[in-house]
Amino acid sequence: MNSDLLHKITARVLKQDQDKTSLISKEGPAINGSEQKTDLRNINVFNLLDSFTSVCQTSGLLDDKEPEIPAFERILQSYNLSNTMVSADALHCQIKTLESIHQRKGMYTLTVNENQLPKQEHIKEVMRLNEKKCQSFNFNQGHYEIFLIDHKLTVDDFPHAKAYVRMLSYKRTGKPDCSPVEQYFVSSAINPELIMAAIDSREEIVGGFDCLTDDFLKEESCTFMDKHAIKVMAVFNNIAYGLYRLASAIFNDGSMAETRIRWQNCPEKMLSKLAPKLEKQNLTILLKQNMRGMHRGGGKA
């Protein structure tokens, strides 16, 4: 099957919904064996995920000839970013990327990790000096401190930054040897609820996508030496993930794990209920209709 044709089909389906899309970027896995025919490193799959339906909008391939940052910029050019929140790791963005998001009326919320220590230390210092101005919130097992920037931005700040965030996540504290995880963020938004939702949804959506593609579809266990084959694999895995998300909603499952068990126990029953809903239907619209009020992991809230 022609992978370019598959990309055209999925792109056409998604086109009418792009103006309503919130995007989440992440670098996908390195594909085993893909370096064997060249002197390049393994090819990476670059994924862009939609926070509304929790599915992958598009996947691109990265090798040494195209680093992630320009690929991210190129993919963003195909989206209407008006009223859209783009979330990513700060390491994957340059000033040009943030300027492009701002000029096209989008917003960003970036994770600033220790691999960008000067930027992270700057955020810590700004928040320390403005401790009394920070707003405190509790949101979905996380404690947030948000400082709405009230000073003129300097070269140490991110372009168009409007808020700095410190977040303590308690989601994993129930596991052995796990303490609260502290993270720092920068955002060009001023609405605390929007900022917290962007931070929270990125972690959950990316985690859910990785869980299915890696643990269940065994993407990282596959070996490919052909770029065309990698494209086909990525597109089919994205479609499979979308179908699982839809099935999870239709069956009102509490989690994607429950849907996977349902499939393994009786695939015929799942397909008999899922197939009629797909006939002459737009998969993206079905996801939007069925997943309002859904937990990220599965069934209805």
Secondary structure, DSSP 8 states (H G I E B T S, - for coil): --HHHHHHHHHHHHHTTGGG--EEEEEEEE-BTTTTTSSS---EEEEEEETTTTEEEEEEEE-TTS-HHHHHHHHHTTS--TT-EEEEEGGG--HHHHHHHHHTT-EEEEE--GGGHHHHHHHHHHHHHTGGG-EEEE-SSEEEEEEE--S---TTS-TT--EEEEEEE-TTTTSTT---EEEEEEES---HHHHHHHHHHHHHHHHHHHIIIIIIS-GGG-B---HHHHHHHHHHHHHHHHHHHHHHHHTT-SSHHHHHHHHHH-HHHHHHHHHHHHTT--HHHHHHHH-TTB-TTSSB-
